C-alpha cells in the first residue's frame, strides 16, 4: 500500500478513564475517515517468476479504538506502553479503481482484500499508536528537562520511583537534584504526601525548600548574584527622600561627584539561606555593597563599603505571564561599615540613612531586577506559550506548592508531529 491520503477524518466521542494501579483507558468512538491510495499485489515464486499488479483504491471506514496505556519507569524516565490496543470496525468499504458497483468476481476479490486490510490495519495502527505514545512521553520529558536547565545549572528530573496511576490523577516523584559543573546535590528526606494536594486543579508541582536552597547555591557559585547600579537608578536610590539628612549624607558620600560618574556594586558574600514558611519565602543573605566615584581627572575612589545581613520575606505570584515578587518585611544588620566621609564611624547619621534607604528602596530595587530576569528565563523555555489559568503559589512550612490549570499550545504539538513523524 502506497501514496495514502486521508480525508474527512472525524471523531464522534472520546473518553479517558484512570484505572487505579492499572492503566489509562482511552476509548475513541466512531472514528470515520476516507482513504485513497495505491494497492500493489502479486506473486513471487520459483524460477524468478514474479507477477505484480497495482490498482488505485478508496476506503470508507468507521472504527472504535480502545487503548490501555500503562506507565513504567524506563531509563529513569516515564515510559508509556500502549501495546494493549483494540480496533473494532463498524464499516470498511473498499472500492478498487473507483468501481462502486463491481461484478461478482471483482467483489469477491475486493472482499478478500478488505479482510486482509482489516488484519493489517489492526496490527499496524496499534503498533504506530504504541510507538507514538513512547515518542510523546520522551518529548514531554525532554521539554521538562530543558525547562529546568540554564547553561551550567540544571535539575535532575529522573524518576525516583515508578509513576502511579490513581483514580483521579497521575503521580510521579522526581529526584530534583541540582547539578552544577562538578557539584551535585544529595538526597534529603521528603515530607511529601499526596494528601498535601487537592484534586481540583490540572497540574501540581511540589517543591521542597531543600531544592530552593540548592538552586540558590548553584546561582551563587555561578556568580549570578551580582548587581551593578549607576546613573538614574543610583540617583533614585539615594534621593528617595528630600531631607536635610539625605542631602548631607549624599554630599558626604559622593563628594560632589555626579551619579553618572559613580557606580554601586552589590553581591552576595555567601549562598542565600531559604526557609519556606506559611507567610512566605524567607531569604537570609550576607550582602556586600561598594560605592565608587570617578572624579574627572582623578583616580577612582571607593567611598563606601558595607557588609550586612539581610532577611526578607517574599510572596510570589504569576499573572499576565510575569513572575511577581512582593517583599513583606525585612531586617537589616550591618556587620561592616567603611565610609571615607566617616572614617571613625562615629557619625550615625550616614549609617542610619543608608539602612533606611536599603530597606525602603534598595531591597525593592534588587527584587525588581530579579522579577524580569526570572520571567525572561522562563519565557525562553516557552512558558509564555502556554495558556496558564488561575496559577497559585502556596507556601507551607518547608515546601512550596504550585497549582494551575493550563492549555497545551497547538503549535508545540504540531512541532512535535513534524519533527518526530
C-alpha positions as CSV (number, residue, x, y, z in Angstrom):
1,X,0.0,0.0,0.0
2,X,1.5,3.4,-1.0
3,X,0.6,7.0,-1.6
4,X,-2.1,7.0,1.1
5,X,-4.2,10.2,1.5
6,X,-6.5,10.7,4.5
7,X,-9.6,12.9,4.1
8,X,-12.6,13.9,6.2
9,X,-11.3,12.5,9.5
10,X,-13.8,12.9,12.3
11,X,-14.2,11.6,15.9
12,X,-17.7,11.3,17.4
13,X,-16.6,10.8,21.0
14,X,-13.6,10.2,23.2
15,X,-13.3,9.2,26.8
16,X,-10.4,8.9,29.2
17,X,-10.6,6.9,32.4
18,X,-7.9,6.4,35.0
19,X,-7.9,2.8,36.3
20,X,-6.2,2.9,39.6
21,X,-2.9,1.0,39.8
22,X,-3.6,-0.3,36.3
23,X,-3.7,1.8,33.2
24,X,-5.0,4.9,31.4
25,X,-8.1,3.7,29.5
26,X,-8.8,5.7,26.3
27,X,-11.9,5.0,24.3
28,X,-12.4,6.7,20.9
29,X,-15.7,6.0,19.3
30,X,-16.8,6.2,15.7
31,X,-13.7,7.4,14.0
32,X,-14.6,8.0,10.4
33,X,-12.2,8.6,7.6
34,X,-11.9,8.4,3.8
35,X,-8.6,6.9,2.4
36,X,-7.1,7.0,-1.1
37,X,-4.1,5.1,-2.2
38,X,-2.4,2.6,-4.4
39,X,-2.5,-1.2,-3.7
40,X,0.2,-3.4,-5.2
41,X,-0.4,-7.2,-5.1
42,X,1.1,-10.1,-6.9
43,X,3.0,-13.4,-6.8
44,X,6.8,-14.1,-6.4
45,X,7.5,-17.8,-7.0
46,X,10.2,-20.2,-8.1
47,X,12.3,-19.7,-11.2
48,X,12.2,-15.9,-10.7
49,X,8.5,-15.9,-11.6
50,X,7.1,-12.6,-10.4
51,X,3.7,-11.2,-11.2
52,X,2.6,-7.9,-9.7
53,X,-0.3,-5.5,-10.4
54,X,-1.2,-2.1,-9.0
55,X,-4.7,-0.6,-8.6
56,X,-6.0,2.6,-7.0
57,X,-8.3,2.2,-4.1
58,X,-10.7,4.2,-1.9
59,X,-11.8,3.2,1.6
60,X,-14.6,4.4,3.7
61,X,-14.1,3.4,7.3
62,X,-15.7,3.7,10.7
63,X,-14.0,2.2,13.7
64,X,-13.9,2.2,17.5
65,X,-10.5,2.3,19.2
66,X,-9.6,1.2,22.7
67,X,-6.2,1.8,24.2
68,X,-4.9,0.9,27.7
69,X,-1.7,2.8,28.4
70,X,0.5,1.6,31.3
71,X,3.1,3.8,32.8
72,X,6.6,2.4,33.6
73,X,10.0,3.6,34.7
74,X,12.5,3.1,31.8
75,X,16.0,4.6,31.9
76,X,14.9,6.7,34.9
77,X,12.1,8.4,33.0
78,X,8.4,7.8,32.3
79,X,7.7,5.3,29.6
80,X,4.3,4.6,28.1
81,X,3.2,1.1,27.0
82,X,0.2,1.3,24.7
83,X,0.5,-2.2,23.2
84,X,-2.9,-3.2,24.8
85,X,-4.9,-1.8,21.9
86,X,-8.1,-2.9,20.1
87,X,-9.8,-1.8,16.9
88,X,-13.4,-2.6,16.1
89,X,-14.6,-2.0,12.6
90,X,-18.1,-0.8,12.1
91,X,-17.5,-0.2,8.5
92,X,-14.7,-0.8,6.0
93,X,-15.9,-0.3,2.4
94,X,-13.2,-0.8,-0.3
95,X,-13.6,0.4,-3.8
96,X,-11.0,-0.6,-6.4
97,X,-10.3,1.8,-9.3
98,X,-13.3,3.8,-8.3
99,X,-15.7,1.0,-9.1
100,X,-18.6,1.2,-6.6
101,X,-20.7,-1.5,-8.4
102,X,-18.2,-4.3,-9.2
103,X,-19.2,-7.7,-10.7
104,X,-19.3,-10.8,-8.5
105,X,-15.7,-11.8,-9.3
106,X,-14.3,-8.4,-8.6
107,X,-16.5,-8.2,-5.5
108,X,-15.1,-11.5,-4.2
109,X,-11.6,-10.2,-4.8
110,X,-12.5,-6.9,-3.1
111,X,-13.9,-8.7,-0.1
112,X,-10.7,-10.7,0.3
113,X,-8.6,-7.6,0.1
114,X,-10.9,-5.9,2.7
115,X,-10.5,-8.8,5.1
116,X,-6.7,-8.7,4.7
117,X,-6.7,-4.9,5.2
118,X,-8.6,-5.2,8.5
119,X,-6.0,-7.6,9.8
120,X,-3.1,-5.4,8.6
121,X,-4.7,-2.2,9.9
122,X,-5.4,-3.7,13.4
123,X,-1.8,-4.6,13.8
124,X,-0.2,-1.5,12.2
125,X,-2.5,1.1,13.8
126,X,-1.8,-0.3,17.3
127,X,1.9,-0.6,16.5
128,X,2.0,3.1,15.5
129,X,0.0,4.2,18.5
130,X,2.4,2.4,20.8
131,X,5.3,4.0,19.1
132,X,3.7,7.4,19.2
133,X,2.9,7.1,22.9
134,X,6.5,6.4,23.7
135,X,7.8,9.2,21.5
136,X,5.3,11.6,23.1
137,X,6.5,10.6,26.6
138,X,10.1,11.3,25.5
139,X,9.1,14.6,24.0
140,X,7.4,15.7,27.3
141,X,10.4,14.6,29.3
142,X,12.8,16.5,27.1
143,X,10.6,19.6,27.2
144,X,10.6,19.4,31.1
145,X,14.3,18.7,31.3
146,X,15.0,21.8,29.1
147,X,12.8,23.9,31.2
148,X,14.8,23.3,34.4
149,X,18.2,23.8,32.7
150,X,20.1,27.1,32.1
151,X,23.7,26.9,31.0
152,X,25.7,25.1,33.7
153,X,22.8,24.8,36.2
154,X,20.2,22.1,35.8
155,X,17.8,20.0,37.8
156,X,17.9,16.2,37.5
157,X,14.2,15.2,36.9
158,X,14.9,11.4,36.7
159,X,12.3,9.3,38.3
160,X,12.8,8.5,42.0
161,X,10.1,5.7,41.8
162,X,7.6,4.1,39.4
163,X,4.9,6.5,38.2
164,X,1.5,5.9,39.8
165,X,-2.0,5.9,38.3
166,X,-4.7,6.9,40.8
167,X,-8.4,7.1,40.4
168,X,-8.3,10.9,39.7
169,X,-4.7,11.8,38.9
170,X,-1.3,10.7,37.8
171,X,1.6,10.9,40.2
172,X,5.3,10.9,39.6
173,X,8.2,11.5,42.0
174,X,11.4,13.0,40.6
175,X,14.8,13.2,42.1
176,X,15.1,17.0,41.9
177,X,18.8,17.0,42.4
178,X,20.5,20.3,41.4
179,X,23.6,19.8,39.2
180,X,26.2,22.5,38.6
181,X,29.5,21.7,36.9
182,X,31.3,19.3,39.3
183,X,28.8,20.0,42.1
184,X,25.9,17.5,42.6
185,X,23.2,17.8,45.2
186,X,22.5,14.9,47.6
187,X,19.2,13.3,48.5
188,X,17.3,14.6,51.5
189,X,14.3,13.2,53.3
190,X,11.0,14.3,51.7
191,X,7.9,15.1,53.7
192,X,5.7,14.9,50.5
193,X,2.3,13.2,50.7
194,X,-0.5,13.3,48.1
195,X,-2.8,14.4,50.9
196,X,-1.0,17.8,50.8
197,X,-2.6,18.4,47.5
198,X,-6.2,18.9,46.4
199,X,-7.7,17.2,43.3
200,X,-9.4,20.3,41.8
201,X,-6.6,21.5,39.5
202,X,-5.0,20.1,36.4
203,X,-1.3,20.3,37.4
204,X,0.6,20.4,40.7
205,X,4.2,20.9,41.5
206,X,5.6,20.2,45.0
207,X,9.0,21.7,45.7
208,X,10.9,21.4,49.0
209,X,12.9,24.2,50.4
210,X,16.0,21.9,50.0
211,X,15.8,22.2,46.2
212,X,15.4,26.0,46.5
213,X,18.5,26.2,48.7
214,X,20.4,24.1,46.2
215,X,19.4,26.4,43.3
216,X,20.5,29.4,45.4
217,X,23.9,27.7,46.0
218,X,24.3,27.0,42.3
219,X,23.4,30.6,41.4
220,X,26.0,31.8,44.0
221,X,28.7,29.5,42.7
222,X,27.9,30.6,39.1
223,X,28.4,34.3,40.2
224,X,24.9,35.2,39.2
225,X,24.1,37.0,42.5
226,X,25.7,40.3,41.5
227,X,24.2,43.7,40.6
228,X,25.7,46.9,39.3
229,X,23.7,50.2,39.7
230,X,24.7,53.6,38.1
231,X,23.2,56.8,36.7
232,X,19.5,57.4,37.2
233,X,18.9,54.1,39.1
234,X,21.6,55.1,41.6
235,X,20.1,58.6,41.9
236,X,16.7,57.1,42.6
237,X,18.1,55.1,45.4
238,X,19.9,57.9,47.2
239,X,17.3,60.5,46.6
240,X,14.3,58.5,47.9
241,X,13.5,61.4,50.2
242,X,14.5,65.1,50.0
243,X,15.5,65.9,53.6
244,X,18.4,67.7,55.2
245,X,19.8,64.4,56.4
246,X,19.6,62.9,53.0
247,X,21.3,65.9,51.3
248,X,24.1,65.8,53.9
249,X,24.7,62.1,53.5
250,X,24.8,62.3,49.7
251,X,27.2,65.2,49.8
252,X,29.5,63.4,52.3
253,X,29.5,60.1,50.3
254,X,29.7,61.3,46.7
255,X,31.8,64.4,47.5
256,X,30.1,66.4,44.7
257,X,30.6,63.7,42.0
258,X,27.6,63.2,39.7
259,X,25.7,59.9,39.8
260,X,26.7,59.3,36.2
261,X,30.3,59.3,37.4
262,X,29.6,56.9,40.2
263,X,28.8,53.2,40.5
264,X,27.4,50.9,43.2
265,X,28.1,47.2,43.2
266,X,26.1,44.7,45.2
267,X,26.9,41.0,45.6
268,X,26.3,38.0,47.9
269,X,29.2,37.0,50.2
270,X,27.8,33.6,50.7
271,X,24.9,31.5,49.4
272,X,21.5,32.7,50.5
273,X,19.6,30.6,53.0
274,X,16.0,30.0,52.1
275,X,13.3,28.9,54.6
276,X,9.7,28.4,53.4
277,X,7.0,29.4,55.8
278,X,3.2,29.8,55.6
279,X,3.6,33.6,55.4
280,X,6.1,33.4,52.5
281,X,9.6,32.5,51.5
282,X,12.2,33.8,53.9
283,X,15.5,34.7,52.3
284,X,18.6,35.4,54.5
285,X,21.6,36.6,52.8
286,X,25.0,38.2,53.6
287,X,25.5,41.0,51.1
288,X,28.3,43.4,50.3
289,X,27.8,46.9,48.9
290,X,30.5,49.0,47.4
291,X,30.1,52.6,46.1
292,X,32.9,54.1,43.9
293,X,33.2,57.6,42.4
294,X,35.2,58.6,39.3
295,X,36.2,62.3,39.7
296,X,37.2,63.9,36.5
297,X,41.0,63.7,36.0
298,X,41.5,61.7,39.2
299,X,41.8,58.0,40.1
300,X,38.6,56.1,41.0
301,X,37.9,56.2,44.7
302,X,35.9,53.7,46.8
303,X,33.8,55.9,49.1
304,X,31.6,53.3,50.8
305,X,31.9,49.7,51.7
306,X,29.3,47.8,53.7
307,X,28.6,44.2,54.7
308,X,25.2,43.4,56.0
309,X,22.9,40.5,56.8
310,X,19.5,41.0,55.2
311,X,16.5,38.9,56.0
312,X,13.4,39.4,53.8
313,X,10.1,37.6,53.5
314,X,8.8,37.3,49.9
315,X,5.4,36.3,48.5
316,X,5.4,35.1,44.9
317,X,2.7,35.1,42.2
318,X,2.3,34.6,38.5
319,X,0.0,36.8,36.5
320,X,-0.2,38.1,32.9
321,X,2.7,35.8,32.0
322,X,5.0,37.5,34.5
323,X,6.5,36.5,37.8
324,X,5.6,38.9,40.7
325,X,7.7,39.0,43.9
326,X,6.3,41.0,46.7
327,X,8.5,41.8,49.8
328,X,6.5,41.8,53.0
329,X,9.1,42.8,55.6
330,X,12.8,42.9,56.0
331,X,15.5,43.1,58.7
332,X,19.0,44.6,58.2
333,X,22.0,44.1,60.4
334,X,25.2,45.9,59.4
335,X,28.3,43.8,60.0
336,X,31.0,46.0,58.4
337,X,30.8,49.8,57.6
338,X,33.6,51.8,56.0
339,X,33.0,55.3,54.6
340,X,35.6,57.9,53.6
341,X,33.2,60.6,54.9
342,X,33.2,59.0,58.4
343,X,36.4,57.0,58.8
344,X,36.0,56.8,62.6
345,X,32.4,55.5,62.3
346,X,31.2,57.9,65.0
347,X,28.6,59.7,62.9
348,X,25.4,57.5,63.0
349,X,23.5,59.7,60.5
350,X,25.1,58.2,57.4
351,X,24.7,54.7,58.7
352,X,21.1,55.2,59.7
353,X,20.3,56.9,56.3
354,X,21.8,54.0,54.4
355,X,20.0,51.4,56.5
356,X,16.7,53.2,55.8
357,X,17.5,53.6,52.1
358,X,18.3,49.9,51.7
359,X,15.1,48.9,53.4
360,X,12.8,51.3,51.6
361,X,14.2,51.3,48.0
362,X,17.3,49.1,47.9
363,X,15.6,45.7,48.5
364,X,12.7,46.6,46.1
365,X,15.2,47.6,43.5
366,X,17.0,44.2,43.7
367,X,13.7,42.4,43.6
368,X,12.6,44.5,40.6
369,X,15.8,43.2,38.8
370,X,15.1,39.6,39.7
371,X,11.5,39.6,38.6
372,X,12.1,40.3,34.8
373,X,15.3,38.1,34.9
374,X,13.4,35.0,36.1
375,X,10.4,35.8,33.8
376,X,12.7,36.1,30.8
377,X,14.4,32.8,31.7
378,X,11.0,31.0,32.0
379,X,9.8,32.6,28.7
380,X,13.0,31.5,27.0
381,X,11.9,27.9,27.8
382,X,8.4,28.5,26.3
383,X,6.3,29.1,29.4
384,X,4.6,32.1,27.8
385,X,3.3,29.9,25.0
386,X,1.0,28.1,27.4
387,X,-2.3,29.4,28.5
388,X,-2.0,29.2,32.2
389,X,-5.2,29.8,34.2
390,X,-5.5,30.7,37.8
391,X,-2.0,29.8,38.9
392,X,-1.3,29.8,42.7
393,X,2.0,29.7,44.5
394,X,1.3,28.4,48.0
395,X,4.0,28.3,50.7
396,X,3.8,25.9,53.7
397,X,6.4,25.1,56.3
398,X,9.3,23.5,54.4
399,X,7.8,23.4,50.9
400,X,6.0,25.2,48.1
401,X,3.0,24.1,46.1
402,X,2.4,25.4,42.6
403,X,-1.0,24.6,41.2
404,X,-2.7,25.6,38.0
405,X,-4.9,24.8,35.0
406,X,-3.4,25.1,31.5
407,X,-3.9,24.5,27.8
408,X,-1.2,22.8,25.8
409,X,-0.2,25.1,22.8
410,X,-1.2,23.7,19.5
411,X,2.0,24.8,17.8
412,X,4.1,22.7,20.2
413,X,2.1,19.6,19.3
414,X,2.4,20.4,15.6
415,X,6.2,20.9,16.0
416,X,6.4,17.6,17.8
417,X,4.4,15.8,15.0
418,X,6.5,17.4,12.2
419,X,9.9,16.5,13.8
420,X,9.1,13.0,15.1
421,X,6.7,11.5,12.5
